[in-house]
Amino acid sequence: MSETSDALPDALPFSQDTEIRVRIVRAVIDAFRTRAFHETTFDVVAEIADMPVETVRSFFPGWDGLVMAAVDRWNAERMQPVIPLMKQYGTVRFLRGIVEQNVQDPSLMRLLTSLLNVSATPDHPMAPTLQHEWHKFHALVLQGIVTDIAIGREPETMQPERGAEQLIALYEGLQMQSMVRPRMDLVASYDRAVTRLRAGWSQTYVEHVWDLGH
C-alpha cells in the first residue's frame, strides 16, 4: 500500500518532492478532522492543500495509499509523547496516555474506528495492511504486560494473553462509547474500569460454568 519513489515526478528536486508529499498528507489529516471518512476525497484534499488534484494523484495514485500515509504520520505524532510511559509506568498507564491524547484530538480516533469496518471487510485491498497494524498494537500491549508481570507491576495470577485482550477491549470499547456519548468523561471512565479490571487480575481465575436454565 505504500507509495514508492517511482510514482514521483522526476522533474522535481527531492526536497521539493518531500515538501509536497508532506503538504498533501497534512491536508488529508486536516480533512479528516472536519469530515467523515466517506466524505473525504481527492478533490477535498486538493482543495485543502491548495494544489491541483492532478498533483495530489501524481504523488498518491491510489486513495488507500494516501489514507495509510496520513494514518501513519498522524499516529506517530500521537504516540511520540506516549511511548515512554510504558517503560516508566507500565502498560495500563501507556494506554491511559493514548486515551488522554484522543480526548485532546478525537479526530484520529474517529478515523481509526471508520477503518475498523474496512479492516473487517473480506477481500478489501486495505484489510491486510490494517489488520497488520492492529496485530502490531496487540503485540505491543502484550509485550508490555509480560514485562509488567516480570518486574512486579502486575500480578502473576493474570495470563498476559488474556490481560492484553481485556485491556485493549476496555480501552477501545470505552472510546467507541465516548464518540456517541460526547458528555462522557473518557479518562475517568478508563480509570474506573481499569481499576476494577486490575482487581480481578490479582485473583486466581476460576472458570465459571454458566447454568443457562437459571
N, CA, C and O of each residue as an XYZ file, in Angstrom:
856
protein
N       0.816     -1.214      0.000
C       0.000      0.000      0.000
C       0.852      1.266      0.000
O       0.360      2.335     -0.361
N       2.118      1.166      0.398
C       2.933      2.369      0.484
C       3.332      2.832     -0.906
O       3.454      2.036     -1.837
N       3.533      4.141     -1.021
C       3.949      4.704     -2.294
C       5.450      4.504     -2.474
O       6.174      4.399     -1.484
N       5.928      4.450     -3.699
C       7.344      4.313     -3.965
C       7.840      5.529     -4.719
O       7.051      6.313     -5.245
N       9.164      5.679     -4.768
C       9.744      6.841     -5.442
C       9.451      6.832     -6.932
O       9.502      7.878     -7.579
N       9.140      5.641     -7.496
C       8.827      5.571     -8.919
C       7.586      6.391     -9.276
O       7.409      6.795    -10.425
N       6.720      6.634     -8.271
C       5.479      7.355     -8.539
C       5.673      8.866     -8.521
O       4.735      9.605     -8.824
N       6.885      9.351     -8.169
C       7.109     10.780     -8.021
C       7.523     11.406     -9.349
O       8.218     10.772    -10.142
N       7.102     12.647     -9.596
C       7.528     13.333    -10.819
C       9.042     13.507    -10.833
O       9.609     13.994     -9.855
N       9.717     13.116    -11.927
C      11.169     13.152    -11.991
C      11.722     14.577    -12.027
O      12.878     14.802    -11.668
N      10.907     15.536    -12.458
C      11.408     16.891    -12.681
C      11.636     17.656    -11.386
O      12.351     18.658    -11.386
N      11.043     17.208    -10.280
C      11.129     17.976     -9.046
C      12.338     17.545     -8.220
O      12.632     16.352     -8.146
N      13.045     18.489     -7.597
C      14.132     18.132     -6.681
C      13.576     17.330     -5.515
O      12.397     17.438     -5.180
N      14.444     16.514     -4.892
C      13.978     15.666     -3.796
C      13.354     16.484     -2.674
O      12.317     16.102     -2.130
N      13.981     17.617     -2.319
C      13.475     18.424     -1.213
C      12.073     18.930     -1.507
O      11.226     18.987     -0.615
N      11.832     19.294     -2.755
C      10.500     19.768     -3.117
C       9.512     18.606     -3.147
O       8.355     18.763     -2.756
N       9.965     17.432     -3.613
C       9.132     16.238     -3.549
C       8.632     16.017     -2.132
O       7.440     15.819     -1.894
N       9.579     16.057     -1.193
C       9.247     15.795      0.205
C       8.280     16.832      0.745
O       7.318     16.496      1.436
N       8.537     18.089      0.430
C       7.671     19.176      0.907
C       6.240     19.008      0.398
O       5.282     19.198      1.148
N       6.102     18.656     -0.863
C       4.763     18.489     -1.430
C       4.072     17.274     -0.835
O       2.882     17.318     -0.520
N       4.824     16.186     -0.682
C       4.237     14.979     -0.100
C       3.719     15.243      1.321
O       2.611     14.841      1.676
N       4.541     15.923      2.120
C       4.135     16.246      3.490
C       2.913     17.154      3.486
O       2.004     16.986      4.299
N       2.895     18.091      2.590
C       1.753     19.022      2.484
C       0.473     18.281      2.136
O      -0.591     18.592      2.670
N       0.570     17.306      1.248
C      -0.609     16.518      0.877
C      -1.098     15.690      2.059
O      -2.291     15.665      2.358
N      -0.169     15.015      2.728
C      -0.551     14.171      3.868
C      -1.166     15.025      4.967
O      -2.146     14.624      5.594
N      -0.593     16.200      5.202
C      -1.170     17.102      6.218
C      -2.570     17.545      5.820
O      -3.435     17.713      6.680
N      -2.801     17.734      4.531
C      -4.141     18.121      4.062
C      -5.146     16.994      4.302
O      -6.301     17.255      4.638
N      -4.714     15.746      4.132
C      -5.607     14.614      4.421
C      -5.994     14.611      5.894
O      -7.164     14.436      6.234
N      -5.018     14.802      6.757
C      -5.294     14.842      8.199
C      -6.269     15.964      8.522
O      -7.219     15.761      9.279
N      -6.044     17.149      7.955
C      -6.951     18.276      8.193
C      -8.358     17.957      7.680
O      -9.352     18.351      8.292
N      -8.434     17.247      6.564
C      -9.743     16.886      6.018
C     -10.495     15.955      6.965
O     -11.688     16.140      7.207
N      -9.802     14.965      7.495
C     -10.459     14.010      8.386
C     -10.831     14.630      9.732
O     -11.655     14.078     10.462
N     -10.238     15.756     10.059
C     -10.606     16.422     11.313
C     -12.000     17.047     11.232
O     -12.650     17.260     12.256
N     -12.453     17.339     10.016
C     -13.735     18.035      9.869
C     -14.755     17.259      9.047
O     -15.911     17.670      8.949
N     -14.341     16.141      8.456
C     -15.244     15.382      7.580
C     -15.238     13.911      7.945
O     -14.272     13.398      8.511
N     -16.325     13.245      7.616
C     -16.400     11.800      7.799
C     -15.497     11.108      6.785
O     -15.133     11.688      5.762
N     -15.143      9.867      7.083
C     -14.251      9.115      6.214
C     -14.794      9.028      4.792
O     -14.056      9.230      3.827
N     -16.093      8.725      4.664
C     -16.668      8.521      3.332
C     -16.901      9.836      2.581
O     -17.231      9.819      1.395
N     -16.732     10.967      3.258
C     -16.931     12.268      2.608
C     -15.621     12.914      2.172
O     -15.626     13.980      1.556
N     -14.502     12.271      2.490
C     -13.197     12.824      2.150
C     -12.715     12.204      0.839
O     -12.665     10.982      0.702
N     -12.361     13.058     -0.121
C     -11.987     12.610     -1.460
C     -10.696     13.302     -1.914
O     -10.182     14.192     -1.235
N     -10.183     12.878     -3.072
C      -9.023     13.543     -3.655
C      -9.301     15.029     -3.870
O      -8.429     15.867     -3.641
N     -10.515     15.352     -4.311
C     -10.855     16.752     -4.566
C     -10.807     17.576     -3.284
O     -10.313     18.704     -3.279
N     -11.321     17.006     -2.199
C     -11.301     17.696     -0.908
C      -9.861     17.933     -0.460
O      -9.513     19.031     -0.025
N      -9.033     16.903     -0.568
C      -7.629     17.011     -0.170
C      -6.907     18.064     -1.002
O      -6.141     18.865     -0.467
N      -7.148     18.064     -2.306
C      -6.502     19.033     -3.187
C      -6.897     20.464     -2.825
O      -6.066     21.372     -2.850
N      -8.157     20.651     -2.492
C      -8.622     21.995     -2.117
C      -7.940     22.472     -0.842
O      -7.509     23.621     -0.753
N      -7.844     21.578      0.150
C      -7.205     21.959      1.416
C      -5.714     22.204      1.211
O      -5.146     23.130      1.789
N      -5.081     21.367      0.383
C      -3.650     21.521      0.123
C      -3.353     22.688     -0.806
O      -2.198     23.088     -0.958
N      -4.397     23.236     -1.428
C      -4.260     24.355     -2.363
C      -3.343     23.983     -3.527
O      -2.387     24.691     -3.843
N      -3.662     22.862     -4.149
C      -2.908     22.428     -5.319
C      -3.843     21.653     -6.240
O      -4.881     21.170     -5.787
N      -3.508     21.523     -7.509
C      -4.374     20.778     -8.428
C      -4.530     19.326     -8.000
O      -3.599     18.723     -7.465
N      -5.703     18.773     -8.237
C      -5.941     17.383     -7.868
C      -5.010     16.459     -8.640
O      -4.673     15.379     -8.154
N      -4.589     16.864     -9.832
C      -3.660     16.049    -10.608
C      -2.315     15.909     -9.889
O      -1.671     14.864     -9.970
N      -1.899     16.959     -9.192
C      -0.647     16.893     -8.434
C      -0.766     15.899     -7.289
O       0.138     15.098     -7.050
N      -1.897     15.960     -6.581
C      -2.121     15.017     -5.482
C      -2.070     13.585     -6.005
O      -1.426     12.724     -5.406
N      -2.746     13.333     -7.116
C      -2.796     11.984     -7.678
C      -1.439     11.534     -8.220
O      -1.159     10.336     -8.256
N      -0.609     12.464     -8.636
C       0.708     12.077     -9.147
C       1.610     11.554     -8.032
O       2.469     10.704     -8.265
N       1.406     12.074     -6.814
C       2.186     11.610     -5.677
C       1.547     10.398     -5.006
O       2.243      9.521     -4.496
N       0.233     10.358     -5.012
C      -0.505      9.255     -4.393
C      -1.566      8.767     -5.380
O      -2.725      9.172     -5.285
N      -1.193      7.913     -6.315
C      -2.149      7.446     -7.325
C      -3.335      6.700     -6.743
O      -4.431      6.734     -7.303
N      -3.121      6.026     -5.619
C      -4.207      5.260     -5.001
C      -4.700      5.902     -3.722
O      -3.901      6.386     -2.919
N      -6.010      5.912     -3.523
C      -6.600      6.503     -2.320
C      -6.166      5.760     -1.063
O      -5.912      6.381     -0.031
N      -6.081      4.436     -1.144
C      -5.707      3.648      0.027
C      -4.312      4.031      0.522
O      -4.086      4.155      1.726
N      -3.389      4.215     -0.405
C      -2.038      4.604     -0.018
C      -2.002      5.967      0.650
O      -1.231      6.188      1.583
N      -2.835      6.878      0.173
C      -2.890      8.216      0.762
C      -3.462      8.162      2.180
O      -2.962      8.834      3.082
N      -4.504      7.365      2.367
C      -5.090      7.215      3.701
C      -4.077      6.612      4.670
O      -3.940      7.090      5.796
N      -3.373      5.576      4.248
C      -2.405      4.934      5.133
C      -1.239      5.868      5.453
O      -0.723      5.846      6.570
N      -0.820      6.684      4.491
C       0.245      7.649      4.760
C      -0.194      8.644      5.832
O       0.590      9.007      6.709
N      -1.453      9.084      5.756
C      -1.983     10.016      6.758
C      -2.092      9.350      8.122
O      -1.732      9.947      9.137
N      -2.586      8.117      8.151
C      -2.714      7.392      9.422
C      -1.342      7.200     10.063
O      -1.183      7.406     11.266
N      -0.351      6.806      9.262
C       0.995      6.574      9.797
C       1.571      7.841     10.427
O       2.099      7.805     11.539
N       1.465      8.962      9.708
C       2.021     10.207     10.243
C       1.255     10.676     11.474
O       1.852     11.058     12.481
N      -0.074     10.642     11.384
C      -0.923     11.114     12.477
C      -0.705     10.269     13.723
O      -0.574     10.802     14.825
N      -0.665      8.952     13.549
C      -0.494      8.071     14.694
C       0.890      8.225     15.309
O       1.032      8.162     16.530
N       1.914      8.426     14.480
C       3.264      8.644     15.001
C       3.325      9.897     15.861
O       3.983      9.909     16.902
N       2.646     10.944     15.432
C       2.613     12.183     16.208
C       1.889     11.975     17.529
O       2.301     12.514     18.557
N       0.805     11.193     17.509
C       0.057     10.921     18.727
C       0.872     10.080     19.704
O       0.833     10.308     20.913
N       1.610      9.105     19.172
C       2.292      8.149     20.036
C       3.619      8.658     20.587
O       4.107      8.135     21.589
N       4.207      9.660     19.957
C       5.528     10.120     20.374
C       5.622     10.455     21.866
O       6.567     10.009     22.518
N       4.681     11.221     22.436
C       4.795     11.510     23.868
C       4.297     10.384     24.768
O       4.465     10.437     25.987
N       3.680      9.359     24.163
C       3.038      8.306     24.957
C       3.938      7.089     25.149
O       3.932      6.475     26.216
N       4.711      6.738     24.124
C       5.541      5.533     24.165
C       6.424      5.452     25.412
O       6.514      4.377     26.005
N       7.085      6.549     25.843
C       7.940      6.439     27.033
C       7.189      6.051     28.302
O       7.800      5.562     29.252
N       5.872      6.261     28.334
C       5.102      5.945     29.536
C       5.101      4.450     29.838
O       5.035      4.053     31.001
N       5.173      3.612     28.789
C       5.127      2.170     29.021
C       6.335      1.713     29.835
O       6.185      0.973     30.807
N       7.511      2.143     29.447
C       8.716      1.720     30.157
C       8.767      2.289     31.569
O       9.206      1.621     32.506
N       8.317      3.523     31.707
C       8.438      4.184     33.005
C       7.338      3.789     33.982
O       7.591      3.622     35.175
N       6.098      3.639     33.467
C       4.967      3.420     34.368
C       4.163      2.155     34.081
O       3.364      1.739     34.920
N       4.354      1.535     32.919
C       3.639      0.304     32.627
C       2.573      0.458     31.552
O       2.288      1.558     31.079
N       1.996     -0.674     31.186
C       1.084     -0.739     30.045
C      -0.233     -0.029     30.312
O      -0.770      0.633     29.425
N      -0.756     -0.157     31.520
C      -2.021      0.497     31.845
C      -1.882      2.010     31.720
O      -2.778      2.675     31.199
N      -0.784      2.548     32.187
C      -0.555      4.000     32.081
C      -0.299      4.404     30.634
O      -0.703      5.486     30.208
N       0.370      3.542     29.883
C       0.601      3.789     28.460
C      -0.729      3.960     27.719
O      -0.889      4.905     26.946
N      -1.672      3.062     27.948
C      -2.966      3.157     27.274
C      -3.746      4.376     27.763
O      -4.473      5.006     26.995
N      -3.592      4.697     29.030
C      -4.241      5.924     29.531
C      -3.683      7.144     28.797
O      -4.417      8.089     28.507
N      -2.385      7.120     28.498
C      -1.791      8.225     27.754
C      -2.403      8.375     26.368
O      -2.609      9.495     25.899
N      -2.697      7.249     25.705
C      -3.355      7.323     24.402
C      -4.762      7.892     24.558
O      -5.202      8.708     23.748
N      -5.464      7.458     25.599
C      -6.797      7.998     25.867
C      -6.726      9.511     26.049
O      -7.550     10.248     25.506
N      -5.745      9.967     26.808
C      -5.591     11.409     27.037
C      -5.336     12.153     25.725
O      -5.893     13.227     25.499
N      -4.502     11.585     24.871
C      -4.241     12.198     23.575
C      -5.515     12.252     22.726
O      -5.775     13.248     22.051
N      -6.298     11.185     22.766
C      -7.519     11.127     21.963
C      -8.588     12.098     22.460
O      -9.392     12.601     21.675
N      -8.590     12.357     23.758
C      -9.521     13.351     24.286
C      -9.155     14.736     23.736
O     -10.035     15.534     23.414
N      -7.854     15.011     23.633
C      -7.405     16.297     23.117
C      -7.696     16.449     21.622
O      -7.991     17.545     21.147
N      -7.608     15.333     20.886
C      -7.839     15.356     19.446
C      -8.557     14.067     19.052
O      -7.906     13.089     18.685
N      -9.892     14.052     19.123
C     -10.651     12.823     18.867
C     -10.768     12.447     17.390
O     -11.323     11.396     17.069
N     -10.264     13.269     16.504
C     -10.446     13.026     15.073
C      -9.775     11.737     14.613
O     -10.354     10.987     13.826
N      -8.557     11.468     15.095
C      -7.870     10.239     14.712
C      -8.625      9.024     15.220
O      -8.716      8.012     14.526
N      -9.163      9.117     16.422
C      -9.961      8.020     16.979
C     -11.158      7.734     16.084
O     -11.489      6.571     15.850
N     -11.810      8.775     15.582
C     -12.948      8.580     14.681
C     -12.514      7.909     13.387
O     -13.196      7.019     12.880
N     -11.366      8.344     12.852
C     -10.884      7.759     11.606
C     -10.555      6.277     11.792
O     -10.946      5.447     10.971
N      -9.848      5.948     12.855
C      -9.473      4.548     13.080
C     -10.700      3.671     13.283
O     -10.708      2.507     12.882
N     -11.736      4.227     13.905
C     -12.974      3.466     14.070
C     -13.630      3.216     12.719
O     -14.165      2.133     12.482
N     -13.593      4.192     11.843
C     -14.114      4.003     10.487
C     -13.338      2.919      9.750
O     -13.913      2.128      9.003
N     -12.035      2.892      9.966
C     -11.189      1.920      9.277
C     -11.363      0.504      9.818
O     -10.977     -0.460      9.158
N     -11.936      0.369     11.007
C     -12.247     -0.968     11.515
C     -13.175     -1.703     10.553
O     -13.002     -2.894     10.297
N     -14.153     -0.988     10.030
C     -15.085     -1.587      9.080
C     -14.361     -2.040      7.817
O     -14.637     -3.113      7.280
N     -13.438     -1.213      7.354
C     -12.655     -1.576      6.168
C     -11.794     -2.802      6.464
O     -11.702     -3.719      5.648
N     -11.166     -2.807      7.635
C     -10.295     -3.908      8.014
C     -11.026     -5.242      8.077
O     -10.455     -6.293      7.786
N     -12.288     -5.183      8.457
C     -13.071     -6.409      8.613
C     -13.817     -6.815      7.349
O     -14.519     -7.827      7.342
N     -13.672     -6.038      6.282
C     -14.362     -6.347      5.035
C     -13.579     -7.386      4.238
O     -12.433     -7.127      3.869
N     -14.159     -8.548      3.961
C     -13.426     -9.591      3.232
C     -12.935     -9.096      1.877
O     -13.671     -8.445      1.134
N     -11.684     -9.412      1.569
C     -11.070     -9.126      0.265
C     -10.863     -7.641     -0.017
O     -10.495     -7.277     -1.134
N     -11.091     -6.776      0.973
C     -10.804     -5.358      0.733
C      -9.289     -5.179      0.638
O      -8.561     -5.740      1.456
N      -8.793     -4.413     -0.336
C      -7.338     -4.289     -0.516
C      -6.608     -3.690      0.677
O      -5.421     -3.954      0.872
N      -7.310     -2.875      1.488
C      -6.662     -2.290      2.664
C      -6.669     -3.219      3.871
O      -5.914     -2.998      4.818
N      -7.507     -4.254      3.858
C      -7.710     -5.087      5.040
C      -6.417     -5.700      5.574
O      -6.169     -5.592      6.775
N      -5.581     -6.337      4.753
C      -4.365     -6.940      5.306
C      -3.443     -5.930      5.993
O      -2.882     -6.215      7.051
N      -3.290     -4.750      5.386
C      -2.429     -3.729      5.980
C      -2.990     -3.251      7.312
O      -2.252     -3.127      8.289
N      -4.286     -2.983      7.354
C      -4.911     -2.507      8.589
C      -4.873     -3.570      9.673
O      -4.579     -3.265     10.829
N      -5.166     -4.813      9.315
C      -5.120     -5.890     10.300
C      -3.713     -6.065     10.852
O      -3.531     -6.343     12.037
N      -2.719     -5.898      9.983
C      -1.329     -5.984     10.441
C      -1.042     -4.921     11.500
O      -0.364     -5.194     12.491
N      -1.557     -3.714     11.289
C      -1.333     -2.639     12.252
C      -1.994     -2.950     13.592
O      -1.418     -2.687     14.647
N      -3.206     -3.511     13.551
C      -3.861     -3.871     14.812
C      -3.135     -5.018     15.507
O      -3.055     -5.046     16.735
N      -2.610     -5.957     14.741
C      -1.819     -7.044     15.331
C      -0.559     -6.494     15.996
O      -0.169     -6.957     17.068
N       0.071     -5.515     15.368
C       1.263     -4.905     15.958
C       0.927     -4.216     17.275
O       1.691     -4.298     18.237
N      -0.218     -3.539     17.317
C      -0.623     -2.862     18.549
C      -0.885     -3.886     19.650
O      -0.466     -3.697     20.792
N      -1.578     -4.971     19.303
C      -1.830     -6.024     20.283
C      -0.519     -6.606     20.794
O      -0.373     -6.841     21.993
N       0.437     -6.843     19.896
C       1.732     -7.394     20.298
C       2.472     -6.435     21.226
O       3.141     -6.868     22.165
N       2.353     -5.128     20.963
C       2.992     -4.134     21.821
C       2.404     -4.167     23.224
O       3.139     -4.141     24.211
N       1.081     -4.225     23.312
C       0.420     -4.278     24.616
C       0.754     -5.586     25.331
O       1.015     -5.593     26.534
N       0.743     -6.677     24.597
C       1.058     -7.979     25.195
C       2.468     -7.996     25.765
O       2.675     -8.434     26.896
N       3.445     -7.520     24.987
C       4.811     -7.495     25.489
C       4.949     -6.583     26.690
O       5.714     -6.864     27.612
N       4.193     -5.471     26.674
C       4.223     -4.581     27.831
C       3.724     -5.261     29.086
O       4.302     -5.084     30.158
N       2.656     -6.037     28.970
C       2.105     -6.729     30.129
C       3.055     -7.822     30.606
O       3.212     -8.021     31.810
N       3.692     -8.536     29.671
C       4.693     -9.541     30.054
C       5.785     -8.898     30.898
O       6.195     -9.445     31.921
N       6.250     -7.736     30.460
C       7.277     -7.015     31.212
C       6.751     -6.564     32.566
O       7.447     -6.673     33.575
N       5.513     -6.053     32.587
C       4.919     -5.593     33.845
C       4.848     -6.723     34.876
O       5.114     -6.506     36.059
N       4.494     -7.918     34.430
C       4.427     -9.063     35.344
C       5.824     -9.431     35.831
O       6.022     -9.725     37.010
N       6.786     -9.415     34.922
C       8.155     -9.815     35.264
C       8.773     -8.912     36.320
O       9.557     -9.371     37.150
N       8.419     -7.606     36.292
C       9.019     -6.683     37.267
C       8.081     -6.378     38.430
O       8.395     -5.549     39.285
N       6.931     -7.049     38.463
C       6.040     -6.925     39.615
C       5.005     -5.827     39.545
O       4.343     -5.552     40.546
N       4.837     -5.181     38.389
C       3.798     -4.147     38.265
C       2.414     -4.776     38.232
O       1.461     -4.217     38.774
N       2.304     -5.932     37.600
C       1.038     -6.642     37.510
C       1.212     -8.038     38.116
O       2.320     -8.573     38.135
N       0.117     -8.626     38.611
C       0.223     -9.897     39.337
C       0.466    -11.099     38.428
O       0.053    -11.105     37.269
N       1.132    -12.102     38.958
C       1.396    -13.325     38.213
C       0.131    -14.161     37.999
O       0.133    -15.089     37.191
N      -0.934    -13.840     38.710
C      -2.192    -14.568     38.537
C      -2.883    -14.236     37.226
O      -3.855    -14.896     36.858
N      -2.398    -13.222     36.512
C      -3.018    -12.813     35.252
C      -2.221    -13.367     34.072
O      -1.007    -13.180     33.999
N      -2.899    -14.046     33.153
C      -2.255    -14.526     31.937
C      -2.066    -13.343     30.984
O      -3.033    -12.642     30.685
N      -0.856    -13.109     30.507
C      -0.617    -11.943     29.646
C      -1.520    -11.890     28.414
O      -1.996    -10.815     28.048
N      -1.760    -13.031     27.773
C      -2.600    -13.038     26.568
C      -4.014    -12.567     26.884
O      -4.598    -11.780     26.139
N      -4.554    -13.055     27.992
C      -5.905    -12.645     28.389
C      -5.909    -11.188     28.843
O      -6.831    -10.435     28.529
N      -4.881    -10.801     29.579
C      -4.808     -9.427     30.051
C      -4.743     -8.428     28.901
O      -5.368     -7.368     28.955
N      -3.989     -8.767     27.864
C      -3.862     -7.868     26.713
C      -5.195     -7.701     26.000
O      -5.584     -6.580     25.672
N      -5.900     -8.802     25.755
C      -7.170     -8.686     25.039
C      -8.205     -7.959     25.880
O      -9.025     -7.218     25.337
N      -8.187     -8.155     27.201
C      -9.135     -7.466     28.071
C      -8.839     -5.967     28.138
O      -9.750     -5.140     28.096
N      -7.565     -5.637     28.241
C      -7.193     -4.234     28.363
C      -7.491     -3.472     27.075
O      -7.978     -2.342     27.117
N      -7.199     -4.090     25.935
C      -7.496     -3.441     24.658
C      -8.996     -3.319     24.452
O      -9.475     -2.302     23.949
N      -9.748     -4.360     24.842
C     -11.204     -4.301     24.708
C     -11.780     -3.165     25.551
O     -12.676     -2.446     25.110
N     -11.263     -3.012     26.755
C     -11.719     -1.925     27.635
C     -11.388     -0.568     27.020
O     -12.243      0.314     26.943
N     -10.153     -0.414     26.588
C      -9.689      0.848     26.008
C     -10.478      1.208     24.744
O     -10.964      2.332     24.612
N     -10.602      0.261     23.825
C     -11.288      0.561     22.569
C     -12.796      0.693     22.768
O     -13.434      1.541     22.144
N     -13.366     -0.143     23.636
C     -14.809     -0.078     23.865
C     -15.249      1.236     24.479
O     -16.258      1.807     24.065
N     -14.504      1.724     25.462
C     -14.844      2.999     26.085
C     -14.703      4.150     25.089
O     -15.492      5.094     25.108
N     -13.696      4.066     24.223
C     -13.531      5.136     23.233
C     -14.703      5.166     22.260
O     -15.170      6.241     21.883
N     -15.179      3.992     21.853
C     -16.333      3.960     20.962
C     -17.557      4.552     21.645
O     -18.321      5.285     21.018
N     -17.751      4.243     22.927
C     -18.880      4.821     23.667
C     -18.772      6.338     23.727
O     -19.773      7.043     23.597
N     -17.560      6.834     23.924
C     -17.387      8.283     24.082
C     -17.716      9.040     22.804
O     -18.070     10.217     22.860
N     -17.604      8.384     21.653
C     -17.895      9.065     20.398
C     -19.389      9.296     20.200
O     -19.788     10.250     19.532
N     -20.210      8.431     20.775
C     -21.655      8.603     20.640
C     -22.286      9.144     21.926
O     -23.479      9.446     21.962
N     -21.469      9.263     22.981
C     -21.907      9.890     24.233
C     -20.895     10.975     24.582
O     -20.079     10.794     25.485
N     -20.943     12.098     23.874
C     -19.879     13.102     23.980
C     -19.722     13.728     25.362
O     -18.679     14.318     25.643
N     -20.720     13.619     26.228
C     -20.577     14.171     27.576
C     -19.820     13.229     28.511
O     -19.499     13.597     29.641
N     -19.545     12.051     28.052
C     -18.852     11.051     28.856
C     -17.415     11.504     29.143
O     -16.714     11.971     28.245
N     -16.983     11.361     30.401
C     -15.601     11.661     30.789
C     -14.772     10.417     30.513
O     -14.738      9.494     31.327
N     -14.108     10.392     29.371
C     -13.431      9.187     28.916
C     -12.277      8.791     29.836
O     -12.110      7.610     30.138
N     -11.487      9.753     30.280
C     -10.351      9.432     31.140
C     -10.827      8.869     32.470
O     -10.282      7.875     32.950
N     -11.842      9.492     33.073
C     -12.368      8.997     34.346
C     -12.980      7.606     34.176
O     -12.820      6.746     35.042
N     -13.674      7.388     33.067
C     -14.264      6.077     32.817
C     -13.178      5.019     32.656
O     -13.319      3.900     33.151
N     -12.103      5.369     31.970
C     -10.982      4.438     31.828
C     -10.385      4.110     33.191
O     -10.119      2.945     33.486
N     -10.175      5.120     34.018
C      -9.581      4.892     35.339
C     -10.443      3.958     36.188
O      -9.926      3.048     36.836
N     -11.755      4.187     36.182
C     -12.645      3.331     36.976
C     -12.630      1.893     36.468
O     -12.510      0.944     37.243
N     -12.753      1.753     35.156
C     -12.839      0.407     34.583
C     -11.536     -0.364     34.761
O     -11.556     -1.551     35.084
N     -10.412      0.300     34.553
C      -9.143     -0.410     34.644
C      -8.811     -0.751     36.099
O      -8.127     -1.741     36.359
N      -9.286      0.055     37.040
C      -9.096     -0.273     38.459
C      -9.827     -1.563     38.807
O      -9.281     -2.426     39.494
N     -11.066     -1.691     38.332
C     -11.831     -2.920     38.534
C     -11.169     -4.103     37.841
O     -11.103     -5.201     38.393
N     -10.683     -3.870     36.635
C     -10.056     -4.944     35.870
C      -8.816     -5.464     36.581
O      -8.628     -6.676     36.694
N      -7.981     -4.572     37.055
C      -6.751     -4.983     37.727
C      -7.040     -5.690     39.049
O      -6.285     -6.566     39.471
N      -8.124     -5.309     39.689
C      -8.509     -6.024     40.917
C      -8.824     -7.482     40.594
O      -8.480     -8.382     41.361
N      -9.471     -7.708     39.468
C      -9.749     -9.076     39.041
C      -8.484     -9.831     38.671
O      -8.381    -11.031     38.924
N      -7.528     -9.144     38.078
C      -6.255     -9.786     37.718
C      -5.530    -10.329     38.950
O      -4.804    -11.318     38.854
N      -5.718     -9.701     40.082
C      -4.990    -10.100     41.291
C      -5.559    -11.372     41.926
O      -5.000    -11.896     42.890
N      -6.661    -11.855     41.384
C      -7.269    -13.083     41.898
C      -7.014    -14.237     40.934
O      -6.956    -14.039     39.721
N      -6.862    -15.439     41.479
C      -6.702    -16.612     40.635
C      -7.991    -16.857     39.865
O      -9.073    -16.902     40.451
N      -7.873    -17.015     38.552
C      -9.064    -17.179     37.715
C      -9.638    -18.575     37.880
O      -8.928    -19.578     37.802
N     -10.933    -18.610     38.109
C     -11.678    -19.867     38.168
C     -12.739    -19.809     37.092
O     -13.592    -18.921     37.104
N     -12.696    -20.746     36.161
C     -13.644    -20.729     35.055
C     -15.065    -20.897     35.560
O     -15.354    -21.789     36.358
N     -15.944    -20.033     35.088
C     -17.340    -20.085     35.514
C     -18.143    -20.938     34.527
O     -18.080    -20.737     33.314
N     -18.875    -21.865     35.061
C     -19.738    -22.708     34.237
C     -21.147    -22.151     34.326
O     -21.764    -22.180     35.391
N     -21.660    -21.641     33.203
C     -22.954    -20.993     33.190
C     -24.072    -22.027     33.143
O     -24.059    -22.953     32.332
N     -25.024    -21.844     34.021
C     -26.251    -22.653     34.003
C     -27.292    -21.858     33.243
O     -27.915    -20.955     33.802
N     -27.488    -22.183     31.977
C     -28.391    -21.397     31.130
C     -29.856    -21.545     31.531
O     -30.712    -20.814     31.034
N     -30.140    -22.464     32.406
C     -31.519    -22.640     32.841
C     -31.900    -21.717     33.985
O     -33.067    -21.676     34.375
N     -30.944    -20.975     34.531
C     -31.228    -20.099     35.656
C     -30.667    -18.707     35.424
O     -30.815    -17.832     36.277
